[in-house]
Amino acid sequence: MAVSSGTSALHLALRACECGPGDEVILPSLNFVAAANVVAHTGAVPVFCDVRGSHDLNLDPADVEARLTRRSKAILVLHYGGFPCDMDSVLDIATRHGLSVIEDAAHAPGASWRGRKCGTIGRVGCFSFFSNKNLPIGEGGMIVTDDADLAARIRLLRSHGMTTLTWDRHRGHAYTYDVTAQGFNCRLDETRAAIGIVQLGRLASANAARARIAARYRELLHHAGGIVLPFAEVQGTSSHHLAVVVLPSGVDRRRVQERLRQEGVQSSVHYPPIHRFSAYAGGSKGRRELPVTEALANRLLTLPLYPHMDEAQVGIVTGALLDALGAERAAESA
Ligand SMILES: *Cc1c(COP(=O)(O)O)cnc(C)c1O
């Protein structure tokens, strides 16, 4: 089902899985805030879990398990940066506790886990086609599921809860409609859908180009300047949405970013952990802490990565980063 954004994909997926007041949805705090916002919009409570460590920024299944309560309804999985999450462990927990698994595959179109495409492994998968994603069309998203009842609920919620579409009525297949749910307008328009079909044809080659650039980053930064490169050992195939490095602890990331900026290199942070935002800071009272996420939060840095980036540009970025870290060390010992 094509929808208007990745956020609306997640929202409709949660609603279709009947997440609502009284329920809890477990998701990593190291995530884009949209995931927590839409959980809250359903009336359910987002429960944040930890990630595995600097080697693997995906959720820690043992920590998910530790956060289960009788109110747990779903696990909202993120394939961080396009690197598949350990779905075997997640599915095992979900099966034992009767939970829905919703995959946030916004980073992961084309990625796969043990031969299965990310987004098709859980009960329902959600994609984003926003401008900065691997399959960009401006704004847009998609929900995939092999559960026909779930798909029917999503179609209903996508367009106002109406039982027939404008198109059906235009073709004379229907004259009126009933409204059987309080739905939304989360439709994708034809123009963007047409762009998406063309972009889909480019996805595999664009992901392959991303993989080559990511490999080059790994070559140039491996063991350099105290940097840790996550996901050295990946099970499955990544879509390489992000080039993330973990800076040495104690480094002033903001100063590093400023030095990069002066060299014309844009950088960003994926993500400021959700539980630290004002809107969510109160929510973790009485809950287990997130020590791994806390320890990593100020060390994550995302470097430029896009399919038409060339080797020289990768060299400029890594050179600027290593210079910035060298300057940090010099300032520290001065
Ligand atoms: C981009 C993104 C979303 C939201 O998608 P939009 O299309 O921007 O609404 C949700 N989750 C993650 C992990 C994302 O990267």
The ligand as a MOL file (V3000), in Angstrom:
LIG
                    3D

  0  0  0     0  0            999 V3000
M  V30 BEGIN CTAB
M  V30 COUNTS 15 15 0 0 0
M  V30 BEGIN ATOM
M  V30 1 C 12.7410 8.8930 7.3120 0
M  V30 2 C 12.3890 8.0080 8.4400 0
M  V30 3 C 11.0820 7.9160 8.9200 0
M  V30 4 C 9.9790 8.8110 8.4440 0
M  V30 5 O 9.7600 8.8090 7.0930 0
M  V30 6 P 9.0950 10.1150 6.3810 0
M  V30 7 O 8.8480 9.6410 4.9980 0
M  V30 8 O 10.0950 11.2090 6.4790 0
M  V30 9 O 7.8440 10.4020 7.1270 0
M  V30 10 C 10.8300 7.0190 9.9310 0
M  V30 11 N 11.7750 6.2510 10.4420 0
M  V30 12 C 13.0500 6.3160 10.0180 0
M  V30 13 C 14.0640 5.4240 10.6120 0
M  V30 14 C 13.3940 7.2020 9.0050 0
M  V30 15 O 14.6650 7.2810 8.6060 0
M  V30 END ATOM
M  V30 BEGIN BOND
M  V30 1 1 1 2
M  V30 2 1 2 3
M  V30 3 2 2 14
M  V30 4 1 3 4
M  V30 5 2 3 10
M  V30 6 1 4 5
M  V30 7 1 5 6
M  V30 8 2 6 7
M  V30 9 1 6 8
M  V30 10 1 6 9
M  V30 11 1 10 11
M  V30 12 2 11 12
M  V30 13 1 12 13
M  V30 14 1 12 14
M  V30 15 1 14 15
M  V30 END BOND
M  V30 END CTAB
M  END
